[in-house]
């Protein structure tokens, strides 16, 4: 495929050494490379997937629920079709009758995130300051992690202001909803959250709010229908 | 008058520069990329801001599709083959040496244990075709690792074979998934469990998987997600 151009000078009697320009045609080479590139583009992933750490309370300890401060408790309930509800504190008997106790929010930035940031403002500010230091490489990642942990523990144990978030996905909520909420916890630097089962009371609250009895447990359904009669 | 000479122009384009660029690109792709792992089902993972990457080794991926079908995939094929043999033993399913050899080449699998020998007899292409064919039928018990507890369903419970009780495993008769996990854990204490589920999967399904794992005292998982970009926020 290479082409040798010979400069011919007509009529020269002398046996001159011929000047040769060697020119290699790279077109096939380019073709092949393009083919390989296409192959690599289709068959590979550039991004390694991310992972999110999650720990569930062990089955044995589940009997004894962790102590949750009522003043800072926040319960998030994920319903079907991307609906999300929350309430602050612990519901008491009279509150179950109050439909405005359970509030509706959204997964968007101005929804759940605002609520969490408002509750976790102090911690969030401190972590944000640390992040600035981290990005200007004044502190190292390991130190950053331990400092964040320290701030979160302080806020929870000493200052007693850290929100304790209870995440309660209903059966009809999607996996995406769960990851979204866990994601908000990360964004807002919430140190204390756990995924827990819906209690009977929670089921009833959502039922009141939506009027959809698929949120109720079997026993509750029976109770509700007998009450109606 | 001088004749206007039409210069004969050569159409030869110098491809050297082009070649340089393509080689550069090729090198870039070769160095930065990892090959797509073949998975029996396509799973759209939800997005998160988490910046942690999937660990390279010692990872057991639990794939969960929208219907709650479970597939397992492992990075260490030696251990997987070992687990196949052990779980097979528990359920009185024996494998020929050829089938065990095939198990070493498995990247991921998701069939009930009684169907595993015949699945391993197939070539890789046939396995793929089988999966595709069976997946089309929607919710069918021939694919996915059964994880139904006795109370839940009667359909799967009837077809399942009771595991040998002498092994001291608590796994219930039809919950092969639990059995797999505990057998794999036996061999490798360091292994991490990654749950990779489709974003549309109902929480009900995830809850069942997680509760099974919690029964085995597996309380820490990695949830596989995509990186959240500004546009998807």
HADDOCK unambig.tbl for C-alpha pairs under 7 A between the chains (distance, minus, plus):
assign (segid A and resid 25 and name CA) (segid B and resid 15 and name CA) 6.84 0.50 0.50
assign (segid A and resid 26 and name CA) (segid B and resid 15 and name CA) 5.01 0.50 0.50
assign (segid A and resid 26 and name CA) (segid B and resid 16 and name CA) 5.99 0.50 0.50
assign (segid A and resid 26 and name CA) (segid B and resid 19 and name CA) 6.75 0.50 0.50
assign (segid A and resid 27 and name CA) (segid B and resid 15 and name CA) 5.93 0.50 0.50
assign (segid A and resid 29 and name CA) (segid B and resid 19 and name CA) 6.81 0.50 0.50
assign (segid A and resid 30 and name CA) (segid B and resid 18 and name CA) 6.85 0.50 0.50
assign (segid A and resid 30 and name CA) (segid B and resid 19 and name CA) 5.12 0.50 0.50
assign (segid A and resid 30 and name CA) (segid B and resid 22 and name CA) 6.74 0.50 0.50
assign (segid A and resid 33 and name CA) (segid B and resid 22 and name CA) 5.91 0.50 0.50
assign (segid A and resid 33 and name CA) (segid B and resid 23 and name CA) 6.51 0.50 0.50
assign (segid A and resid 34 and name CA) (segid B and resid 22 and name CA) 6.54 0.50 0.50
assign (segid A and resid 37 and name CA) (segid B and resid 26 and name CA) 5.43 0.50 0.50
assign (segid A and resid 40 and name CA) (segid B and resid 29 and name CA) 6.44 0.50 0.50
assign (segid A and resid 43 and name CA) (segid B and resid 35 and name CA) 6.07 0.50 0.50
assign (segid A and resid 43 and name CA) (segid B and resid 36 and name CA) 6.03 0.50 0.50
assign (segid A and resid 44 and name CA) (segid B and resid 33 and name CA) 5.70 0.50 0.50
assign (segid A and resid 44 and name CA) (segid B and resid 34 and name CA) 5.46 0.50 0.50
assign (segid A and resid 44 and name CA) (segid B and resid 35 and name CA) 4.26 0.50 0.50
assign (segid A and resid 44 and name CA) (segid B and resid 36 and name CA) 5.04 0.50 0.50
assign (segid A and resid 45 and name CA) (segid B and resid 33 and name CA) 5.72 0.50 0.50
assign (segid A and resid 45 and name CA) (segid B and resid 34 and name CA) 5.60 0.50 0.50
assign (segid A and resid 45 and name CA) (segid B and resid 35 and name CA) 6.03 0.50 0.50
assign (segid A and resid 45 and name CA) (segid B and resid 36 and name CA) 5.74 0.50 0.50
assign (segid A and resid 46 and name CA) (segid B and resid 32 and name CA) 6.36 0.50 0.50
assign (segid A and resid 46 and name CA) (segid B and resid 33 and name CA) 4.81 0.50 0.50
assign (segid A and resid 46 and name CA) (segid B and resid 34 and name CA) 6.53 0.50 0.50
assign (segid A and resid 48 and name CA) (segid B and resid 53 and name CA) 6.59 0.50 0.50
assign (segid A and resid 49 and name CA) (segid B and resid 53 and name CA) 6.32 0.50 0.50
assign (segid A and resid 49 and name CA) (segid B and resid 54 and name CA) 6.31 0.50 0.50
assign (segid A and resid 49 and name CA) (segid B and resid 224 and name CA) 6.45 0.50 0.50
assign (segid A and resid 49 and name CA) (segid B and resid 225 and name CA) 5.94 0.50 0.50
assign (segid A and resid 49 and name CA) (segid B and resid 226 and name CA) 5.37 0.50 0.50
assign (segid A and resid 50 and name CA) (segid B and resid 50 and name CA) 6.44 0.50 0.50
assign (segid A and resid 50 and name CA) (segid B and resid 51 and name CA) 6.12 0.50 0.50
assign (segid A and resid 50 and name CA) (segid B and resid 52 and name CA) 5.55 0.50 0.50
assign (segid A and resid 50 and name CA) (segid B and resid 53 and name CA) 4.69 0.50 0.50
assign (segid A and resid 50 and name CA) (segid B and resid 54 and name CA) 5.93 0.50 0.50
assign (segid A and resid 50 and name CA) (segid B and resid 224 and name CA) 5.79 0.50 0.50
assign (segid A and resid 50 and name CA) (segid B and resid 225 and name CA) 5.05 0.50 0.50
assign (segid A and resid 50 and name CA) (segid B and resid 226 and name CA) 5.53 0.50 0.50
assign (segid A and resid 50 and name CA) (segid B and resid 227 and name CA) 6.12 0.50 0.50
assign (segid A and resid 51 and name CA) (segid B and resid 50 and name CA) 6.60 0.50 0.50
assign (segid A and resid 51 and name CA) (segid B and resid 52 and name CA) 5.55 0.50 0.50
assign (segid A and resid 51 and name CA) (segid B and resid 53 and name CA) 5.72 0.50 0.50
assign (segid A and resid 51 and name CA) (segid B and resid 54 and name CA) 5.73 0.50 0.50
assign (segid A and resid 51 and name CA) (segid B and resid 222 and name CA) 5.58 0.50 0.50
assign (segid A and resid 51 and name CA) (segid B and resid 223 and name CA) 5.22 0.50 0.50
assign (segid A and resid 51 and name CA) (segid B and resid 224 and name CA) 4.47 0.50 0.50
assign (segid A and resid 51 and name CA) (segid B and resid 225 and name CA) 5.58 0.50 0.50
assign (segid A and resid 52 and name CA) (segid B and resid 50 and name CA) 5.95 0.50 0.50
assign (segid A and resid 52 and name CA) (segid B and resid 52 and name CA) 6.93 0.50 0.50
assign (segid A and resid 52 and name CA) (segid B and resid 222 and name CA) 5.32 0.50 0.50
assign (segid A and resid 52 and name CA) (segid B and resid 223 and name CA) 4.91 0.50 0.50
assign (segid A and resid 52 and name CA) (segid B and resid 224 and name CA) 6.46 0.50 0.50
assign (segid A and resid 53 and name CA) (segid B and resid 221 and name CA) 6.06 0.50 0.50
assign (segid A and resid 53 and name CA) (segid B and resid 222 and name CA) 4.76 0.50 0.50
assign (segid A and resid 53 and name CA) (segid B and resid 223 and name CA) 6.41 0.50 0.50
assign (segid A and resid 54 and name CA) (segid B and resid 220 and name CA) 5.78 0.50 0.50
assign (segid A and resid 54 and name CA) (segid B and resid 221 and name CA) 5.44 0.50 0.50
assign (segid A and resid 54 and name CA) (segid B and resid 222 and name CA) 6.18 0.50 0.50
assign (segid A and resid 55 and name CA) (segid B and resid 219 and name CA) 5.44 0.50 0.50
assign (segid A and resid 55 and name CA) (segid B and resid 220 and name CA) 4.35 0.50 0.50
assign (segid A and resid 55 and name CA) (segid B and resid 221 and name CA) 6.34 0.50 0.50
assign (segid A and resid 56 and name CA) (segid B and resid 219 and name CA) 5.07 0.50 0.50
assign (segid A and resid 56 and name CA) (segid B and resid 220 and name CA) 6.41 0.50 0.50
assign (segid A and resid 57 and name CA) (segid B and resid 219 and name CA) 6.59 0.50 0.50
assign (segid A and resid 58 and name CA) (segid B and resid 214 and name CA) 6.18 0.50 0.50
assign (segid A and resid 58 and name CA) (segid B and resid 217 and name CA) 6.37 0.50 0.50
assign (segid A and resid 58 and name CA) (segid B and resid 219 and name CA) 5.97 0.50 0.50
assign (segid A and resid 59 and name CA) (segid B and resid 214 and name CA) 5.87 0.50 0.50
assign (segid A and resid 59 and name CA) (segid B and resid 215 and name CA) 6.39 0.50 0.50
assign (segid A and resid 169 and name CA) (segid B and resid 203 and name CA) 6.89 0.50 0.50
assign (segid A and resid 170 and name CA) (segid B and resid 203 and name CA) 6.96 0.50 0.50
assign (segid A and resid 171 and name CA) (segid B and resid 202 and name CA) 6.58 0.50 0.50
assign (segid A and resid 171 and name CA) (segid B and resid 203 and name CA) 5.19 0.50 0.50
assign (segid A and resid 171 and name CA) (segid B and resid 204 and name CA) 4.42 0.50 0.50
assign (segid A and resid 172 and name CA) (segid B and resid 202 and name CA) 5.69 0.50 0.50
assign (segid A and resid 172 and name CA) (segid B and resid 203 and name CA) 6.26 0.50 0.50
assign (segid A and resid 172 and name CA) (segid B and resid 204 and name CA) 6.68 0.50 0.50
assign (segid A and resid 173 and name CA) (segid B and resid 202 and name CA) 5.73 0.50 0.50
assign (segid A and resid 173 and name CA) (segid B and resid 203 and name CA) 5.50 0.50 0.50
assign (segid A and resid 174 and name CA) (segid B and resid 199 and name CA) 6.63 0.50 0.50
assign (segid A and resid 174 and name CA) (segid B and resid 200 and name CA) 5.45 0.50 0.50
assign (segid A and resid 174 and name CA) (segid B and resid 201 and name CA) 5.36 0.50 0.50
assign (segid A and resid 174 and name CA) (segid B and resid 202 and name CA) 4.28 0.50 0.50
assign (segid A and resid 174 and name CA) (segid B and resid 203 and name CA) 5.07 0.50 0.50
assign (segid A and resid 175 and name CA) (segid B and resid 199 and name CA) 5.20 0.50 0.50
assign (segid A and resid 175 and name CA) (segid B and resid 200 and name CA) 6.17 0.50 0.50
assign (segid A and resid 175 and name CA) (segid B and resid 201 and name CA) 5.38 0.50 0.50
assign (segid A and resid 175 and name CA) (segid B and resid 202 and name CA) 5.86 0.50 0.50
assign (segid A and resid 175 and name CA) (segid B and resid 203 and name CA) 5.29 0.50 0.50
assign (segid A and resid 176 and name CA) (segid B and resid 46 and name CA) 5.44 0.50 0.50
assign (segid A and resid 176 and name CA) (segid B and resid 199 and name CA) 4.47 0.50 0.50
assign (segid A and resid 176 and name CA) (segid B and resid 200 and name CA) 6.43 0.50 0.50
assign (segid A and resid 179 and name CA) (segid B and resid 46 and name CA) 6.85 0.50 0.50
assign (segid A and resid 180 and name CA) (segid B and resid 48 and name CA) 6.95 0.50 0.50
assign (segid A and resid 183 and name CA) (segid B and resid 48 and name CA) 5.68 0.50 0.50
assign (segid A and resid 183 and name CA) (segid B and resid 49 and name CA) 6.43 0.50 0.50
